[in-house]
Each structure stands twice: as structure tokens, then as C-alpha cells.
Amino acid sequence: NKQFGNVHAVRDLSLDVHKGSLIGFLGPNGAGKSTTIRMIMSIIYPDSGSIDVLGDSALAAKDRIGYLPEERGLYRKMRVAEYLHYIGRLKGLPRSSARSAAKYWLDRMELVKVERKRCEELSKGMQQKVQFIASILHEPDLLILDEPFSGLDPVNAELLNEVIRDLNAQGRTIIFSTHVLHQAEQLCDSILLIDRGEKILDDTMEGIRSTFNPRTIEVEPVMGQQLPVTIEGVERRSNQGDEGVELHLRPDTDPQDVMRSILGACPVRSIRLRRPTLDEIFVMLVRDRKHEAREEHPAEGVLS
């Protein structure tokens, strides 16, 4: 639990991160993600409750943890290689190991030509990659990344994606907070979703896919054919590409009944049941909580 004045930023939050797992820590803006991470890192302390990190506190285990904070910060006047050597030494690496690790990671993150540049001369994306290197230079057992994809173009985001996968495959435990939900869906073996400081989803990706049954049918009619205007059980429809249509089903509808109805009414080139994306699950859960809050406190709902 953590409060700031009247704001209960983190409320009765309980989580267990298993060794070697890769967890996506998600939530809307102001949900309490960064506050939770700062408490895990012993930057701030909870008002109540206890936190165990690698068998102790984050302060005691600091040289076994890599942390990329949401607030970016480099020693702007230092040259990149000099900065990384300094960070490596702070994390307990011998001078020669800090230099070799910096060289390896600058090459891996496609920054070989910037080691002599001052940090302030780099683009935002390059600065982000340098800070990521600083968080993994000492080969930590636990890596905590707060919005690691911020400021990265698609090419560099994919590079970081690959590196995170490799680190996890080596046995490192990784927690990362992100708003880029498709990245979390691709990377993670489990998801923790919080809203207004409370946990609303904590499960493996396999468990999430099992819990949230598919509610969307993708249909592509044969050229020149049209789906019926009204289809029993369909809540709304949306176009997909030039000829495809997405049919979004009501909660009480059996998808197989709708598919049989479509096949009986119109010749189609393809029809399939699509699983909900993590984005859709996120929106649904957060939206439902907002709706419930408005029903409980209607005056507050109008004002908000």
C-alpha cells in the first residue's frame, strides 16, 4: 500500500514474480505502475506491506538488479563509452570487464560509432539504447524496465525486442512496464494489469487466452456477395481491408451459431474466429471498471 495525501496510489497489491519469468506490467496512466516499481527498487517505501527482492531488499541486492527508470537521465557531458565504463564500475565490474562489456553491448545495440560522442549529442532513441545498455552491463539476475520502448522507432523496437527475448532465454527474470501492448503480447509469458492501484488481472498469456474467449468473427465474402444486414447475435460490425468484415458478438452469443448462420446465408472465401488482442482485453477490463465506478458514484462519474 502506498498513499500520497488523499491519493491511494497502490492498494493491497500482491504479486509473485517467479525466477526466469518475463512479466508485462500494464495499466492506464496513473494506475500506480511506476510507484510500484519504485517501491520494489527501494526508492520509496510502502506505507504497509513487505517486499522481498532476490531473497532480500533491492538495496541489499542492488548489484544483481538492472533498472531502466521511466525518467531518463544521462550524464550529458560525458562521452558514451566513458559513461558506460563508469556505470559498470559502480555496479562492481572490474575496469577491464566494464570496458569489454560496454564494447560488446554498443556493438549489439548498433551503436558502435557513438562511443566517442557526448551523451547530449545523441538522438532520443540512441540515448534510450545507451541507458538500456547501462541497465544490463553487469549481467543482472533481475531486470526491471519502465517503458523501455519509449522513443524507439520500429527497427530499434524490434532490436530491443530480440535482446529482451535473448536475456530471458539466458534465465534472467524480467519485469517491464509498457503502454505498447502488442510488444507485451509478443514477449511475455505472463501479464499483471493494475488500474487505480488495484490488481485486476494476473495470469499467464495461456491462461488469459483461455479465460477471454474469442468474440470476433472475421469474414471475407465471395466477390460480389454481401453479408446480411442483420445477423442474430452480432453487436456491431466493422470493415477489414477492401472486402473483409469483422463481426463483434454479444457476450451471450455462441460464435459457432453465428458462423453457421453466415455460411447458410452467403458464400464466403474465408471465415474464422479471432481471439481478442491484449489491447482489446485491456480496454474491456478498464472500461468495465470505469462503468462500475460511475454506477456506484454517479455524481463523480458526471464530474469526471
C-alpha positions in Angstrom: 0.0 0.0 0.0 1.1 3.5 -0.8 -0.7 6.8 -0.4 0.2 10.3 -1.4 -2.1 12.6 0.6 -5.6 11.5 -0.4 -4.5 9.5 -3.4 -4.2 5.8 -2.7 -1.7 5.1 -5.5 -1.2 1.4 -4.7 -3.9 -0.6 -2.9 -3.5 -4.0 -1.4 -1.3 -5.1 -4.3 0.1 -8.6 -4.1 2.4 -10.2 -6.7 4.8 -13.0 -7.1 7.3 -12.9 -9.9 8.9 -16.3 -10.5 12.6 -16.7 -11.3 13.2 -16.8 -15.1 9.8 -15.3 -16.0 9.1 -12.4 -18.3 6.2 -10.3 -17.0 4.4 -7.4 -18.6 3.3 -4.9 -16.0 0.5 -3.0 -17.6 -2.1 -0.3 -16.7 -3.5 3.0 -17.8 -1.8 6.3 -17.0 -1.8 6.9 -13.3 -2.6 3.3 -12.4 0.3 3.0 -10.0 2.9 1.1 -12.1 5.8 3.4 -11.6 5.0 3.8 -7.9 5.0 0.0 -7.5 8.4 -0.3 -9.4 9.9 2.5 -7.2 8.8 0.5 -4.1 10.3 -2.7 -5.5 13.5 -0.8 -6.0 13.5 0.7 -2.5 13.5 4.2 -4.0 10.3 4.9 -1.9 8.9 2.7 0.8 5.4 1.3 1.2 3.1 2.6 3.9 2.2 -1.0 4.8 3.2 -4.4 3.4 6.5 -6.1 2.7 8.6 -6.6 -0.4 11.2 -9.3 -1.0 13.6 -8.9 -3.9 16.0 -11.8 -4.7 15.7 -13.0 -1.1 16.3 -9.6 0.4 15.7 -5.9 -0.3 16.5 -4.2 -3.6 19.2 -2.1 -1.7 20.9 -5.3 -0.5 20.6 -6.9 -3.9 21.4 -3.8 -6.0 24.3 -5.3 -7.9 22.1 -8.2 -9.1 19.4 -5.9 -10.4 19.3 -3.9 -13.6 16.8 -0.9 -13.6 15.8 1.3 -16.5 13.6 4.0 -14.9 10.8 5.9 -16.7 12.6 9.2 -16.0 15.5 9.2 -18.4 18.8 10.6 -17.2 22.4 10.5 -18.6 25.5 12.4 -17.6 25.0 14.6 -20.7 28.6 16.0 -20.9 30.2 12.5 -20.6 31.2 10.6 -23.7 29.2 7.4 -24.2 32.0 4.9 -23.6 33.2 6.8 -20.5 29.6 6.9 -19.1 29.2 3.1 -19.5 32.6 2.4 -18.0 31.6 4.5 -15.0 28.2 2.7 -14.6 29.9 -0.7 -14.9 32.4 0.3 -12.1 29.5 1.5 -9.9 27.9 -2.0 -10.4 31.1 -3.7 -9.2 32.7 -4.7 -12.5 36.5 -4.6 -12.8 37.7 -1.9 -15.1 38.6 -4.4 -17.9 35.3 -6.1 -17.7 33.4 -2.8 -17.8 35.2 -1.9 -21.0 34.7 -5.2 -22.7 31.0 -5.3 -21.7 30.5 -1.7 -23.0 32.1 -2.6 -26.3 30.0 -5.8 -26.7 26.7 -4.1 -25.9 27.4 -1.0 -28.1 28.0 -3.4 -30.9 24.9 -5.5 -30.1 22.7 -2.4 -29.9 24.1 -1.0 -33.2 25.9 2.0 -31.5 29.5 1.3 -32.4 30.1 4.7 -33.9 28.9 6.7 -30.9 31.3 5.7 -28.2 33.3 8.9 -28.5 30.2 11.2 -28.7 28.9 13.1 -25.7 25.6 11.7 -24.4 23.9 15.1 -25.2 24.8 14.7 -28.9 22.7 11.6 -29.3 19.2 11.3 -30.6 16.4 10.4 -28.2 16.4 6.8 -29.4 20.1 6.5 -29.1 20.1 7.9 -25.6 17.4 5.3 -24.8 19.6 2.5 -26.1 22.6 3.7 -24.1 20.5 3.8 -20.9 19.3 0.3 -21.6 22.9 -0.9 -22.0 23.7 0.8 -18.6 20.9 -1.4 -17.0 22.3 -4.7 -18.3 26.0 -4.1 -18.4 26.7 -6.1 -15.2 24.6 -9.1 -16.3 21.8 -8.7 -13.6 19.7 -11.6 -12.4 16.6 -9.3 -12.3 15.9 -6.7 -15.0 13.2 -4.0 -14.4 12.4 -1.9 -17.4 9.9 1.0 -17.1 8.7 2.0 -20.6 11.8 0.6 -22.4 10.3 1.1 -25.9 9.7 4.8 -25.4 11.4 6.9 -28.1 12.4 3.9 -30.3 11.5 3.6 -34.0 10.1 0.3 -35.2 13.5 -1.0 -36.3 15.1 -0.3 -32.9 12.0 -1.5 -31.1 12.4 -4.9 -32.8 16.1 -4.9 -31.9 15.2 -4.4 -28.3 12.5 -7.0 -28.5 15.1 -9.5 -29.7 17.6 -8.6 -27.0 14.9 -8.9 -24.2 14.0 -12.3 -25.5 17.6 -13.4 -25.5 18.2 -12.2 -22.0 15.2 -14.1 -20.8 16.3 -17.2 -22.6 19.5 -17.0 -20.6 17.5 -17.3 -17.4 17.1 -13.6 -16.4 13.9 -12.5 -14.7 12.4 -9.5 -16.5 9.6 -7.2 -15.4 8.7 -4.5 -17.9 6.1 -1.8 -17.8 4.8 -0.6 -21.1 2.0 1.1 -23.0 2.9 -0.8 -26.2 0.6 -3.7 -25.6 1.4 -5.7 -28.8 5.0 -5.8 -27.6 3.9 -7.2 -24.3 1.7 -9.8 -26.1 4.6 -10.9 -28.2 7.2 -11.0 -25.4 5.6 -12.0 -22.2 4.8 -15.3 -20.6 2.5 -13.6 -18.1 0.7 -10.3 -17.5 0.0 -8.2 -14.5 -2.6 -5.5 -15.1 -3.5 -2.8 -12.5 -5.9 0.0 -12.5 -6.2 2.8 -9.9 -3.7 1.0 -7.8 -5.5 -2.4 -7.7 -4.7 -5.6 -9.5 -7.4 -6.6 -12.0 -5.5 -9.3 -14.0 -2.6 -11.6 -13.1 -2.2 -14.6 -15.3 -0.1 -16.3 -17.9 -0.7 -15.5 -21.5 -2.0 -19.0 -22.0 -4.4 -18.5 -19.1 -5.6 -15.1 -20.4 -6.3 -16.6 -23.9 -8.3 -19.4 -22.2 -10.3 -17.0 -20.0 -11.2 -14.4 -22.6 -13.0 -16.5 -25.3 -12.9 -15.2 -28.9 -15.7 -12.7 -29.5 -14.9 -11.6 -33.1 -15.5 -13.3 -36.4 -13.6 -12.3 -39.5 -15.4 -12.9 -42.7 -14.5 -12.3 -46.4 -17.5 -12.9 -48.6 -17.1 -14.2 -52.2 -16.5 -11.2 -54.5 -19.8 -9.5 -55.3 -21.6 -11.1 -52.4 -22.8 -9.2 -49.3 -23.4 -10.4 -45.7 -27.0 -10.0 -44.4 -27.6 -6.6 -42.9 -28.8 -8.1 -39.6 -27.2 -11.2 -38.1 -28.5 -12.6 -34.9 -26.0 -12.3 -32.1 -23.9 -9.6 -33.7 -23.4 -6.5 -31.6 -21.6 -4.4 -34.3 -19.6 -4.8 -37.4 -16.5 -3.1 -38.9 -14.8 -3.2 -42.2 -11.4 -5.0 -42.5 -9.5 -4.2 -45.7 -11.3 -3.9 -49.0 -13.7 -6.8 -48.7 -13.4 -8.3 -45.2 -15.7 -7.6 -42.3 -15.3 -8.1 -38.6 -18.4 -9.1 -36.6 -18.3 -8.3 -32.9 -20.5 -10.6 -31.0 -22.8 -10.0 -27.9 -21.5 -11.6 -24.7 -24.3 -14.2 -24.6 -23.8 -15.4 -28.2 -22.4 -18.7 -29.3 -19.8 -18.0 -32.1 -20.4 -21.3 -33.8 -24.1 -20.5 -34.2 -23.2 -17.2 -35.9 -20.7 -18.9 -38.2 -23.3 -21.5 -39.3 -25.8 -18.7 -39.9 -23.4 -16.8 -42.1 -22.4 -19.9 -44.1 -26.1 -20.6 -44.7 -26.8 -17.1 -45.9 -23.8 -16.1 -48.0 -21.0 -17.8 -49.9 -17.7 -16.8 -48.3 -14.0 -17.0 -49.3 -12.9 -17.3 -45.6 -14.3 -17.2 -42.1 -12.5 -17.5 -38.8 -12.9 -16.8 -35.1 -10.3 -14.3 -33.9 -9.0 -14.3 -30.4 -9.1 -10.9 -28.6 -5.8 -9.0 -28.6 -4.2 -7.8 -25.3 -5.2 -4.3 -26.3 -8.9 -5.3 -26.5 -8.7 -7.2 -23.2 -7.0 -4.1 -21.6 -9.7 -1.7 -22.8 -12.5 -4.0 -21.9 -11.4 -4.5 -18.3 -10.5 -0.9 -17.6 -13.7 0.3 -19.3 -15.8 -2.1 -17.2 -14.3 -0.8 -14.0 -15.0 2.8 -15.0 -18.6 1.9 -15.8 -18.9 0.2 -12.4 -17.4 3.2 -10.6 -19.9 5.6 -12.4 -22.8 3.4 -11.3 -21.6 3.4 -7.6 -20.8 7.1 -7.6 -23.0 8.7 -10.4 -22.2 12.3 -9.3 -18.4 11.7 -9.6 -18.9 10.0 -12.9 -20.6 13.1 -14.3 -17.9 15.4 -13.0 -15.1 13.2 -14.4 
